[in-house]
């Protein structure tokens, strides 16, 4: 007989009755019935109930043993009585009558119980992550993650992609987030950077003559954490293909996502391929965001021209429009009968979100005609009301909110209001995974904080212009071959057709203030590689963590990550980041400056 087990803890059934077996695992929970003591033994696979009588030599030992201690038992498989059968367990028809009992490892008093799925402070859960991962829900989440990654890998290989591993220690480059720097002992004063993504390396794989690349790649970004993003590190499915156009990549990736979500999702409808394509500008207008939740049927309307018309006397809006503002209208179906507090709360909420507030109209029918009501209704003529009703597809019993602000702010508030309305009015269909592509991203945007032109997306993207005309164009008018895959309001992936022309690369970077020498310095390897014959190529990088989060139906990415950091980028289990010793710092020629002084 095996030293530790003949079977796992989910394996035994009524067919094993009468057999002598050996099991090893954790004490899950105990139930003392006086003359009988029951406990569940748990391993990776499941639970098995064990029982011993008070006459046994080890009864008191079992009685005293703490939960989560590791034990080994031998015993006989016994059929349970009909009234004690547990139909929720694969092993629910049997129990083990214990013959021998051994303690392999004793547990301390637990800072958090493993039995049950109660909510505990995240700090406790992350500090004792090894206990948190013993809980069934967390255990299942991590297993699901592994199965999804395995399935992705299998599907990529079937599509003739070759798996590569790119360097972890590389050069720092401006790719949108802060780098994690690693000091070099052998080259004092110089630093490696952990890759924000394998962007340059995967492009050089294409330039090296390979046709299809993929990697389950670790990526490192020194950025703030949030529910759908891990601070510090994350994993992505990195993809690159040669001799392709944008549509080739979209068509290659779509079936993979449809199959993955179909394989691991029960009772949810998944968007059929091809997924909807939405231009960036259309997305910002209709949904107020470039990652729209299409389960929400509400669409935003631009009513700026209607408000500007002489039929509207809303001077406070007109003055803002004269200064460059726009007006976005957000429909609120079947809300006209809501109390005044409903509308006032939305107005106050918008101000808390940084907006100027939300005006509103409600619509009712009187004498066969739809009329508008509300604090600003008196400023609208009948003709203006009819135009709004038609444009926003509104009817009696509906309402509409208005956001008047600079374009970016109006889009932001209207997008948030659309989603808030969708949630509060129960319009979100939770039984769906709605995918779409956002395409035709602007190449550049104006950074209000830095007061300069900057990249809006990936700087290595190919602009949708004739290279010969590039210098003549307003940078804010240039659209790139850039695309995002979005699902249920989450960005799943970004991607682009790459700029494979060195001369055009210099021009692209010059628009944001990088000289030719700057580009040569920052992207030495890339520019060099592009100068020796680069194929047209492109790719994308879906986020593994976010995919698993959606499939597992979780709202926080840390629920599907093995050992995550907290939102402050701290590893509470291992105590990172931590101070380095003086010896380590001296070896690296580093001096720590105390900012408090």
C-alpha distance (Angstrom), angle and dihedral (degrees) to the residues before:
residue distance angle dihedral
X1 . . .
X2 3.82 . .
X3 3.81 115.3 .
X4 3.80 94.8 -119.3
X5 3.79 110.9 15.7
X6 3.76 146.7 -2.5
X7 3.81 92.8 -166.8
X8 3.79 138.4 13.8
X9 3.79 121.9 -111.3
X10 3.82 97.0 -98.0
X11 3.78 97.5 43.2
X12 3.81 106.7 78.1
X13 3.80 120.1 94.3
X14 3.79 139.1 165.9
X15 3.83 88.0 -78.7
X16 3.84 88.6 69.6
X17 3.82 94.0 55.9
X18 3.79 111.8 137.1
X19 3.80 94.3 20.2
X20 3.80 124.4 122.9
X21 3.82 111.2 -124.5
X22 3.77 140.7 173.5
X23 3.82 124.1 -139.9
X24 3.80 133.0 -178.4
X25 3.77 128.0 -167.6
X26 3.78 148.3 96.6
X27 3.80 126.5 -45.2
X28 3.78 99.9 -111.0
X29 3.80 101.6 -178.7
X30 3.79 138.0 -26.9
X31 3.81 132.8 -140.8
X32 3.82 117.9 -165.0
X33 3.81 114.0 -156.2
X34 3.80 94.9 173.9
X35 3.78 102.4 -112.5
X36 3.81 91.5 29.9
X37 3.78 128.9 48.1
X38 3.81 120.6 -162.1
X39 3.76 127.2 -168.4
X40 3.79 135.5 170.4
X41 3.77 116.9 -129.2
X42 3.82 113.6 -152.8
X43 3.78 134.7 -163.7
X44 3.81 134.5 162.7
X45 3.81 90.7 -72.3
X46 3.79 103.9 47.7
X47 3.83 147.9 -79.0
X48 3.80 136.3 -50.5
X49 3.78 124.5 -173.3
X50 3.81 117.1 -128.1
X51 3.81 127.8 -168.7
X52 3.80 135.9 -165.5
X53 3.80 133.0 179.6
X54 3.80 124.5 -124.9
X55 3.81 88.6 -115.1
X56 3.82 92.6 66.5
X57 3.79 120.9 106.9
X58 3.80 91.6 -122.9
X59 3.83 99.7 43.0
X60 3.81 94.2 106.8
X61 3.81 90.8 45.5
X62 3.80 90.1 54.4
X63 3.79 89.8 44.5
X64 3.82 92.5 55.8
X65 3.82 99.5 39.8
X66 3.80 113.2 112.2
X67 3.80 123.9 -126.3
X68 3.82 115.0 -91.2
X69 3.79 93.0 28.6
X70 3.80 111.7 135.2
X71 3.81 116.7 -117.9
X72 3.79 142.1 173.4
X73 3.79 121.6 -143.5
X74 3.77 135.2 -178.1
X75 3.75 119.8 -163.4
X76 3.77 150.3 128.0
X77 3.79 123.4 -75.6
X78 3.80 107.0 -120.5
X79 3.80 129.1 -171.7
X80 3.81 113.3 -117.6
X81 3.77 121.1 -127.2
X82 3.79 113.6 -100.4
X83 3.81 93.6 -108.0
X84 3.83 92.7 53.9
X85 3.81 98.3 48.8
X86 3.83 113.0 125.4
X87 3.81 106.7 -147.9
X88 3.82 91.6 -172.5
X89 3.82 92.7 68.0
X90 3.83 128.3 67.2
X91 3.82 85.3 -139.2
X92 3.79 93.3 43.7
X93 3.81 96.1 114.4
X94 3.82 95.1 59.1
X95 3.78 142.9 43.0
X96 3.78 134.8 -167.5
X97 3.80 118.5 -110.9
X98 3.81 99.6 -149.1
X99 3.79 119.8 -125.1
X100 3.83 98.3 168.2
X101 3.78 132.0 16.3
X102 3.82 126.8 -166.2
X103 3.79 131.4 177.1
X104 3.80 111.9 -136.5
X105 3.79 98.2 175.7
X106 3.82 133.0 2.0
X107 3.80 121.6 -136.5
X108 3.77 125.1 -142.8
X109 3.80 120.9 -129.3
X110 3.80 105.5 -64.9
X111 3.82 121.9 -111.5
X112 3.81 86.4 -154.3
X113 3.81 129.7 12.8
X114 3.77 119.9 -112.2
X115 3.79 95.2 -156.9
X116 3.79 111.4 84.7
X117 3.78 130.5 18.3
X118 3.79 100.9 -102.4
X119 3.78 119.6 154.1
X120 3.77 115.0 -105.0
X121 3.80 129.8 -179.0
X122 3.78 110.9 -78.0
X123 3.78 90.4 -128.5
X124 3.81 90.7 61.1
X125 3.80 92.7 43.8
X126 3.80 93.6 51.8
X127 3.80 94.6 42.5
X128 3.81 89.7 53.8
X129 3.79 96.6 30.7
X130 3.82 92.5 148.6
X131 3.82 87.6 63.4
X132 3.79 93.4 42.2
X133 3.81 89.3 54.1
X134 3.80 90.6 55.8
X135 3.80 89.3 66.1
X136 3.79 110.2 101.5
X137 3.79 96.5 -123.4
X138 3.80 93.7 50.7
X139 3.81 92.0 41.4
X140 3.80 90.0 53.0
X141 3.83 92.1 47.3
X142 3.81 92.1 56.1
X143 3.81 92.2 45.9
X144 3.81 88.7 50.2
X145 3.80 89.6 51.9
X146 3.79 91.1 53.2
X147 3.80 92.7 48.5
X148 3.81 92.2 49.0
X149 3.82 92.2 51.0
X150 3.81 90.9 48.0
X151 3.80 90.9 50.0
X152 3.81 92.2 48.2
X153 3.79 91.1 50.0
X154 3.81 91.2 49.8
X155 3.81 92.6 49.8
X156 3.80 93.2 48.2
X157 3.80 92.1 51.5
X158 3.82 90.6 48.9
X159 3.81 87.8 55.9
X160 3.83 89.3 55.3
X161 3.78 96.7 -105.2
X162 3.81 114.9 149.2
X163 3.80 119.0 -138.6
X164 3.81 115.9 -128.4
X165 3.79 135.0 177.5
X166 3.78 116.8 -138.7
X167 3.83 127.1 -162.2
X168 3.80 123.0 -76.8
X169 3.80 95.2 -161.0
X170 3.77 108.9 60.6
X171 3.81 143.9 134.4
X172 3.79 124.8 -64.3
X173 3.80 115.5 -105.8
X174 3.81 135.1 170.9
X175 3.81 104.1 -103.6
X176 3.78 103.0 148.2
X177 3.81 103.5 -80.7
X178 3.79 136.3 59.2
X179 3.79 117.1 -84.2
X180 3.78 126.2 -125.3
X181 3.79 103.6 -126.9
X182 3.82 124.7 -147.6
X183 3.82 116.0 -161.3
X184 3.77 118.3 -131.2
X185 3.83 116.3 -130.0
X186 3.79 92.4 -166.2
X187 3.80 93.2 49.1
X188 3.83 106.8 40.6
X189 3.78 114.9 -147.3
X190 3.78 93.2 18.3
X191 3.79 128.2 103.8
X192 3.76 141.9 -156.8
X193 3.79 119.2 -145.4
X194 3.78 127.7 -139.5
X195 3.82 106.8 -123.4
X196 3.80 117.7 -98.9
X197 3.80 82.7 -158.3
X198 3.81 134.7 -21.1
X199 3.82 87.2 -105.6
X200 3.78 101.3 135.3
X201 3.79 95.0 35.5
X202 3.79 94.6 52.2
X203 3.78 90.1 49.7
X204 3.78 89.1 51.8
X205 3.81 88.8 51.1
X206 3.81 86.6 60.9
X207 3.80 91.2 45.5
X208 3.82 87.1 51.5
X209 3.80 89.2 64.9
X210 3.80 102.2 -99.9
X211 3.80 114.4 133.9
X212 3.82 108.1 -153.9
X213 3.80 125.6 21.9
X214 3.78 133.8 -178.4
X215 3.78 136.9 169.6
X216 3.79 137.1 174.7
X217 3.77 87.9 -131.2
X218 3.82 131.4 -166.8
X219 3.80 111.2 -138.0
X220 3.78 128.3 -166.3
X221 3.80 125.5 -153.5
X222 3.77 127.9 166.3
X223 3.80 95.5 -139.6
X224 3.76 137.9 125.6
X225 3.78 119.4 -81.7
X226 3.79 126.8 -121.3
X227 3.79 136.1 169.1
X228 3.82 94.6 -82.6
X229 3.79 97.4 35.3
X230 3.79 131.8 60.0
X231 3.80 116.8 -139.6
X232 3.76 113.7 -129.6
X233 3.76 104.2 12.2
X234 3.77 144.2 13.5
X235 3.80 139.0 167.4
X236 3.77 126.9 -117.1
X237 3.77 138.2 -178.2
X238 3.78 99.1 -116.8
X239 3.83 114.1 -155.9
X240 3.80 133.7 179.3
X241 3.83 132.0 170.5
X242 3.80 134.5 -174.3
X243 3.81 128.7 -133.6
X244 3.78 94.2 16.1
X245 3.77 139.2 130.7
X246 3.79 125.2 -143.9
X247 3.79 94.6 -93.2
X248 3.84 91.6 52.5
X249 3.81 90.5 60.6
X250 3.79 94.3 44.7
X251 3.80 91.8 50.8
X252 3.82 91.6 47.3
X253 3.80 94.6 51.1
X254 3.83 100.7 40.0
X255 3.83 96.8 71.7
X256 3.81 90.9 48.6
X257 3.80 91.9 56.6
X258 3.78 93.2 42.9
X259 3.81 90.5 51.5
X260 3.83 95.2 44.2
X261 3.79 94.2 49.5
X262 3.82 91.1 43.2
X263 3.80 92.1 49.3
X264 3.79 96.2 51.2
X265 3.80 102.6 30.2
X266 3.78 127.6 82.8
X267 3.79 125.7 -163.0
X268 3.81 95.8 1.9
X269 3.79 128.9 114.2
X270 3.79 115.7 -130.9
X271 3.78 125.8 -154.4
X272 3.77 112.1 -97.3
X273 3.76 118.4 -123.2
X274 2.95 133.3 -71.1
X275 3.79 91.7 54.1
X276 3.79 117.8 -140.1
X277 3.83 115.4 -86.2
X278 3.81 115.0 -143.1
X279 3.79 123.8 -177.5
X280 3.79 114.4 -125.9
X281 3.80 94.4 -118.8
X282 3.81 91.5 49.4
X283 3.81 91.0 49.6
X284 3.80 92.3 51.4
X285 3.82 90.8 49.1
X286 3.82 99.7 43.6
X287 3.80 99.5 34.5
X288 3.82 106.2 16.9
X289 3.80 91.1 -127.4
X290 3.80 141.2 67.0
X291 3.81 89.8 -129.1
X292 3.80 103.0 54.3
X293 3.78 124.6 -176.8
X294 3.80 100.4 -132.0
X295 3.78 91.8 -169.7
X296 3.80 83.4 78.7
X297 3.84 108.3 80.0
X298 3.84 94.9 -159.2
X299 3.81 117.6 112.4
X300 3.80 125.6 -165.9
X301 3.82 120.1 -130.8
X302 3.78 131.4 -152.4
X303 3.81 106.3 -128.2
X304 3.82 97.1 167.3
X305 3.80 94.0 116.7
X306 3.80 92.2 48.8
X307 3.81 91.6 51.4
X308 3.82 90.5 48.2
X309 3.80 90.8 55.4
X310 3.81 120.7 103.1
X311 3.82 89.0 -116.8
X312 3.82 88.4 73.8
X313 3.83 120.0 67.3
X314 3.81 96.9 -174.8
X315 3.80 95.5 131.9
X316 3.80 96.0 176.6
X317 3.84 89.0 62.1
X318 3.80 94.0 40.2
X319 3.81 92.2 55.3
X320 3.81 90.9 51.6
X321 3.81 91.0 47.7
X322 3.82 89.5 53.2
X323 3.82 86.8 57.1
X324 3.82 92.2 52.7
X325 3.79 102.7 -85.1
X326 3.81 125.4 141.5
X327 3.80 130.3 -150.7
X328 3.78 121.4 -130.8
X329 3.81 122.6 -168.9
X330 3.80 121.0 -150.6
X331 3.83 115.4 -163.8
X332 3.80 118.3 -134.7
X333 3.83 107.3 -167.4
X334 3.80 121.1 -149.2
X335 3.79 95.0 1.5
X336 3.80 104.2 111.2
X337 3.81 90.2 102.1
X338 3.81 92.8 53.0
X339 3.82 115.1 115.5
X340 3.79 120.8 -97.8
X341 3.81 88.5 -105.8
X342 3.83 90.7 66.1
X343 3.81 91.2 60.9
X344 3.81 94.8 38.7
X345 3.80 90.4 52.4
X346 3.80 90.6 54.1
X347 3.79 90.4 50.1
X348 3.81 92.0 50.5
X349 3.80 91.4 45.1
X350 3.82 91.1 53.9
X351 3.81 90.6 53.4
X352 3.80 90.3 50.0
X353 3.82 87.9 53.5
X354 3.80 90.4 56.4
X355 3.81 99.0 -96.7
X356 3.79 130.0 122.2
X357 3.79 92.8 -110.4
X358 3.80 133.1 -96.3
X359 3.78 127.4 -84.8
X360 3.79 117.2 -157.1
X361 3.79 147.6 -167.5
X362 3.79 129.1 -158.4
X363 3.82 123.8 -154.3
X364 3.76 128.8 -141.9
X365 3.79 134.9 162.7
X366 3.76 120.9 -114.8
X367 3.81 124.7 171.8
X368 3.79 90.6 -9.1
X369 3.80 93.7 -53.9
X370 3.82 130.5 102.7
X371 3.78 111.3 -122.9
X372 3.80 131.2 -173.2
X373 3.79 124.3 -124.4
X374 3.78 135.0 -177.3
X375 3.83 139.1 83.4
X376 3.83 94.2 -59.8
X377 3.84 98.6 36.2
X378 3.82 92.3 100.2
X379 3.81 90.2 65.4
X380 3.83 93.5 61.6
X381 3.79 126.0 79.4
X382 3.77 121.1 -141.3
X383 3.78 89.4 -106.2
X384 3.83 92.2 53.6
X385 3.81 91.2 48.2
X386 3.80 90.7 52.3
X387 3.80 91.0 50.5
X388 3.84 90.9 52.4
X389 3.80 91.5 46.6
X390 3.80 91.3 52.1
X391 3.82 97.5 42.4
X392 3.82 95.0 46.0
X393 3.83 94.2 37.6
X394 3.79 91.8 -123.5
X395 3.78 128.5 161.5
X396 3.77 140.3 179.8
X397 3.83 115.5 -50.2
X398 3.82 89.8 28.3
X399 3.79 129.4 110.0
X400 3.79 135.4 -159.8
X401 3.81 132.9 -149.0
X402 3.81 123.3 -149.7
X403 3.80 127.8 -149.0
X404 3.81 115.4 -167.2
X405 3.80 115.6 -174.3
X406 3.77 144.1 101.3
X407 3.80 110.1 -43.7
X408 3.82 97.3 -101.4
X409 3.81 93.6 45.7
X410 3.80 93.6 44.6
X411 3.81 90.7 50.5
X412 3.78 91.6 48.9
X413 3.81 96.3 49.4
X414 3.81 94.7 41.0
X415 3.81 90.6 49.4
X416 3.80 92.2 50.4
X417 3.82 91.0 44.7
X418 3.82 90.8 50.6
X419 3.80 90.9 54.3
X420 3.81 93.1 43.1
X421 3.80 90.6 51.6
X422 3.78 90.9 47.0
X423 3.79 90.8 53.9
X424 3.80 97.6 42.1
X425 3.81 94.3 45.5
X426 3.81 93.3 46.7
X427 3.81 93.9 -118.0
X428 3.82 97.0 134.8
X429 3.79 112.4 101.5
X430 3.81 102.6 -142.2
X431 3.81 91.6 -171.5
X432 3.81 93.4 73.0
X433 3.77 142.1 77.1
X434 3.80 102.9 -154.6
X435 3.79 113.4 -166.0
X436 3.77 128.1 -170.6
X437 3.78 139.9 162.9
X438 3.78 120.3 -125.2
X439 3.82 106.7 -153.1
X440 3.80 139.7 176.1
X441 3.77 98.0 43.2
X442 3.80 117.0 -174.4
X443 3.78 111.6 -100.6
X444 3.80 92.2 -139.1
X445 3.77 140.7 20.4
X446 3.78 134.6 -169.5
X447 3.79 110.8 -104.7
X448 3.81 105.0 -141.9
X449 3.79 92.4 -165.0
X450 3.80 96.3 50.7
X451 3.82 93.1 31.6
X452 3.79 92.1 -134.9
X453 3.79 143.6 97.6
X454 3.80 113.2 -88.0
X455 3.78 139.1 169.5
X456 3.79 114.2 -81.1
X457 3.79 94.2 -160.5
X458 3.80 137.5 -7.5
X459 3.84 111.5 -7.7
X460 3.81 91.2 -149.8
X461 3.82 93.1 62.4
X462 3.78 123.8 119.7
X463 3.82 113.3 -112.1
X464 3.80 115.9 -131.5
X465 3.80 93.8 -120.7
X466 3.75 140.5 93.7
X467 3.85 104.2 -90.2
X468 3.80 88.7 -134.5
X469 3.81 91.0 59.9
X470 3.80 97.4 44.2
X471 3.81 96.8 98.4
X472 3.80 92.3 53.0
X473 3.81 95.9 56.0
X474 3.79 131.9 93.2
X475 3.83 102.4 -113.3
X476 3.82 91.4 -136.2
X477 3.81 89.3 59.9
X478 3.81 95.0 55.3
X479 3.79 117.7 106.1
X480 3.80 121.1 -160.2
X481 3.78 135.1 -150.1
X482 3.79 89.1 -106.4
X483 3.78 126.5 135.2
X484 3.78 140.3 177.5
X485 3.78 128.4 -155.8
X486 3.81 110.5 -139.0
X487 3.80 130.5 -170.3
X488 3.82 125.7 -176.3
X489 3.78 92.4 -22.8
X490 3.81 96.4 -46.0
X491 3.78 125.5 110.8
X492 3.80 104.0 -125.9
X493 3.77 98.0 178.4
X494 3.78 145.9 -2.8
X495 3.76 123.7 -150.2
X496 3.76 145.8 158.0
X497 3.76 148.2 -174.9
X498 3.80 102.1 -103.7
X499 3.74 128.8 -122.3
X500 3.81 102.4 -115.2
X501 3.83 95.9 174.4
X502 3.84 114.2 93.6
X503 3.81 94.9 -158.6
X504 3.79 91.0 52.4
X505 3.81 90.0 46.1
X506 3.81 90.1 59.8
X507 3.82 90.4 50.1
X508 3.81 92.2 48.5
X509 3.80 92.6 53.3
X510 3.79 93.6 42.2
X511 3.83 88.9 65.5
X512 3.82 89.5 65.4
X513 3.80 95.3 43.2
X514 3.82 103.5 -90.6
X515 3.78 114.3 136.3
X516 3.79 122.7 -147.0
X517 3.79 88.6 -101.5
X518 3.83 90.2 51.3
X519 3.80 91.1 53.5
X520 3.80 92.2 46.1
X521 3.79 89.6 50.8
X522 3.81 98.5 44.0
X523 3.81 97.7 38.8
X524 3.77 102.9 26.2
X525 3.78 96.3 144.3
X526 3.80 94.9 44.3
X527 3.82 96.0 48.6
X528 3.78 90.8 45.7
X529 3.81 91.3 51.4
X530 3.81 93.9 46.7
X531 3.82 89.0 53.4
X532 3.80 93.4 64.1
X533 3.79 101.0 59.9
X534 3.80 117.1 -62.1
X535 3.81 122.8 -165.4
X536 3.81 120.5 -133.8
X537 3.79 103.0 -94.1
X538 3.78 144.3 161.9
X539 3.75 144.6 172.0
X540 3.76 147.9 158.2
X541 3.78 141.8 -131.8
X542 3.84 118.9 -133.6
X543 3.80 113.9 -160.3
X544 3.80 111.4 -114.2
X545 3.81 94.6 -161.0
X546 3.80 93.1 52.5
X547 3.82 92.9 46.3
X548 3.80 91.2 53.7
X549 3.81 91.1 45.0
X550 3.81 91.0 56.2
X551 3.80 95.4 44.9
X552 3.82 91.2 46.8
X553 3.83 88.5 49.6
X554 3.80 93.8 -125.2
X555 3.79 128.1 146.3
X556 3.80 95.9 -152.0
X557 3.79 125.2 59.4
X558 3.82 91.3 -146.8
X559 3.82 88.1 69.8
X560 3.81 90.0 69.6
X561 3.81 99.9 36.7
X562 3.79 122.0 93.3
X563 3.81 101.4 -139.3
X564 3.81 108.5 0.6
X565 3.76 130.0 177.3
X566 3.77 120.7 -120.1
X567 3.80 122.4 -108.2
X568 3.80 89.8 -85.9
X569 3.82 90.7 59.5
X570 3.81 92.9 -107.8
X571 3.78 126.7 140.2
X572 3.81 99.5 -144.1
X573 3.80 92.8 -175.2
X574 3.81 98.2 54.3
X575 3.80 97.6 25.1
X576 3.79 97.8 -118.0
X577 2.92 134.8 -166.5
X578 3.78 93.2 43.4
X579 3.77 136.5 167.2
X580 3.78 118.4 -88.9
X581 3.78 120.5 -131.0
X582 3.79 120.9 -105.0
X583 3.80 88.0 -112.5
X584 3.83 91.7 55.9
X585 3.79 92.2 46.6
X586 3.79 92.4 49.0
X587 3.80 91.4 50.8
X588 3.81 88.9 53.3
X589 3.81 94.7 43.9
X590 3.80 90.2 -121.6
X591 3.78 128.9 144.2
X592 3.81 119.3 -165.4
X593 3.80 114.9 -137.2
X594 3.80 116.2 -149.6
X595 3.84 104.3 -135.7
X596 3.81 91.4 -164.8
X597 3.80 91.7 70.6
